Amino acid sequence: MSNLSPFEIRLQLLQMSKDMLEQDYFAQREKGSNEYSAKCEVAKIHGQPIPEHPGFTAFPSETEIIRKATELNSFVSQIPQDTTKTSKKST
């Protein structure tokens, strides 16, 4: 186990937050594109006009990344209520 400085831990939390938000963004973008493509195909088949593209959500901002990192930090910083140690061995 490595001993990370508080700065390195915060950097890792920021990187993890950025990755999580980007993955969510691209998944939502893909889902929206697939739904729009399906609607376009249905419109073509029925001779209807092509629907207007709904657009995409905004790419994660620095503020959102920091907010997510803060959430993750508060989760990992929680001190467990029950501090008794349990063992797999029965005595």
N, C-alpha and C positions, 0 to 999 in steps of 0.2 A: 504494500500500500504506500503510495507516495504522499509526502507532506506538501500540500499546496499552500501557498500564501493566500491571504484574503483576496488579493488582487487577481490571482490566477483563478480562484474559485468564482469570483464575479465575472471574469472574462468567459469562463466555461458556461456559466448560467446565461450570459448574453448570447453566446454562440448557440446554445441549446434552444433558447427562446426564438432566436432568428430562424433556425432550422425548422422548428415546429410550426411557426407562423407561415413560413414560406411553403412548407408542405401542404398546409391547409389551404393557402391561397391557390396553389396550382391545382389541387384537387377540386376546389370549387370552380375554378376557371374551366377545367376539363369537363366537369359535370354540366356547366352552363353551355359550353360549346356543343356538347353532345345533344342536349335538349333542344338547342336552337337548330341544329342540323336536322334533327328528327321533325321538328315543326316545319322546316323548309321543305323537306321531302313530302310530307303530308299535303302541304299547300300546293306543291307542283302536281301531285297526283290528282288532286281535286280541282285543278285549274284556278286556284285562288292566288291572290297576290302574296308575295313573299313577306312574312312578318318582319317588322323592324327588329334589329338586333338589340337585346336588352342592355348590352354593355357589360362590363366586368366590375367587380368590386375593386377598391383601391388596394394597391400593394401595401404590405405591412409597413407602417411608419416607424421611425426611431422611437417615438413615444410608446407605441404599442409593444415594441420589442422590450423596452425597459419595463413597462407595466407587467408583461409576462414574466420577465426575469425576476421581478419583485415578488410575484405570486409564487414562483418556484422556490425562491429563497426563503419565503415565509414558511413554505411547506417543509423544506429540508431542515430548517432551523428549529422546528417544533421539538420541545422536550417531551418525551413520552410521559404520560401520567403514571403508568405502572412501571417502576424501575426495578422490580424484582426480576431476577434472572431465572429463566426456565432452562431446563436441561432435558435432552432426549433420554438420558439415562434415568431410570427409576431407582430410587434407593430403598 
